[in-house]
Amino acid sequence: MNVLVLVGSLRADSLNRLLARAAVAELPADISVRFAEGLGELPHYDQDLDVTPAPASVAAFRRVVAEADALLVVTPEYNGAPSGVIKNAIDWASRPRGSAAIVGKKVAVLSASMAPRGGQWAREGAVRVLTVAGADVLPGTVGIGSAHEVLTADGLIDDEARGAVRALVNQLVGTEALAA
Ligand SMILES: Cc1cc2nc3c(=O)[nH]c(=O)nc-3n(C[C@H](O)[C@H](O)[C@H](O)COP(=O)(O)O)c2cc1C
């Protein structure tokens, strides 16, 4: 089984990227993991660009989504919503109608925020957008609040939070029993 990770922050010191790495560390060892590269280089979704053949960056992104068995979406919250980077990536993966790469794909959503709610609106928004796009989204999400205090280069240092992340990612790959 292989999991594709989509990180919705482009900044070098992203807490969400640290969270994505921490989540990957909780996956069983036999799961193969790939981080989607170049999400920031995808054009803004434009129906005039959504033609055959698709722009090269879009075609490459759709291909890695299609090849994945499941997706891990890790998004910051900007003004109460998932990042534009994530929304844009989902929009591209939701087309063309009838053969969109995202349809039926199992997805888990996480968010890290410095605020205590852990990006709740970003997660709710991402679940809604992914569901409308046709993905099979896990209803439970994990938010890491006060993320600057618990996410370090060494990982997620809060045991309770790590347990929640472990449970979610194991649910994603269908190994809930092993997570206990
Ligand atoms: C334009 C902007 C809007 C933001 N809005 C929110 C928000 O609505 N809720 C929240 O919890 N944090 C908000 N933040 C703080 C970000 O969540 C925080 O900077 C976070 O660390 C960004 O994710 P990253 O570390 O992965 O880059 C906002 C930050 C920016 C720059």
The ligand as an ORCA input file, in Angstrom:
! r2SCAN-3c Opt
* xyz 0 1
  C      -2.892     34.872      6.329
  C      -2.906     34.035      7.584
  C      -4.109     33.680      8.147
  C      -4.129     32.858      9.281
  N      -5.331     32.475      9.794
  C      -5.377     31.581     10.813
  C      -6.618     31.065     11.275
  O      -7.684     31.375     10.786
  N      -6.584     30.146     12.281
  C      -5.404     29.728     12.852
  O      -5.435     28.913     13.763
  N      -4.220     30.211     12.433
  C      -4.180     31.123     11.425
  N      -2.972     31.584     10.959
  C      -1.731     31.126     11.589
  C      -1.199     29.906     10.842
  O      -2.037     28.803     11.063
  C       0.214     29.633     11.335
  O       1.053     30.644     10.821
  C       0.729     28.269     10.942
  O       1.940     28.036     11.596
  C       0.904     28.151      9.437
  O       1.206     26.838      9.093
  P       2.720     26.341      8.793
  O       3.494     26.518     10.072
  O       2.568     24.936      8.412
  O       3.270     27.205      7.710
  C      -2.923     32.433      9.862
  C      -1.701     32.822      9.278
  C      -1.693     33.599      8.158
  C      -0.364     33.978      7.542
*
